């Protein structure tokens, strides 16, 4: 079936996938905003040239990751066949980045912010690996 109306599509989408799609969408928007800040779209004052270059590179990467997250959120929302793989890959990367961030920064400051992201991503990853969700994506 090439086209499904919104009501029929929602009826076939498990509630947890809807929540995950919304969560990933919001994270994607946040990544883009933070990335734009780091990439210098908005002025960052008080940084030396090397710090600005590093912030720009990280910012550009964050914008790309955020864009991918928006694609994943949309593909989950519409139950696209490739959505399961993208969601598992993306959440696996988020878990790994969260662990590295906490190891590098501890549980205060940046590390404490990473804890929420790590927990949320780990829960989504475990959910997507469950048999019912795999079935929804024909996995």
Secondary structure as GFF3:
##gff-version 3
##sequence-region A 1 139
A	DSSP	alpha_helix	6	12	.	.	.	ID=ss1
A	DSSP	alpha_helix	15	38	.	.	.	ID=ss2
A	DSSP	alpha_helix	49	77	.	.	.	ID=ss3
A	DSSP	alpha_helix	83	105	.	.	.	ID=ss4
A	DSSP	alpha_helix	110	128	.	.	.	ID=ss5
A	DSSP	alpha_helix	131	136	.	.	.	ID=ss6
###
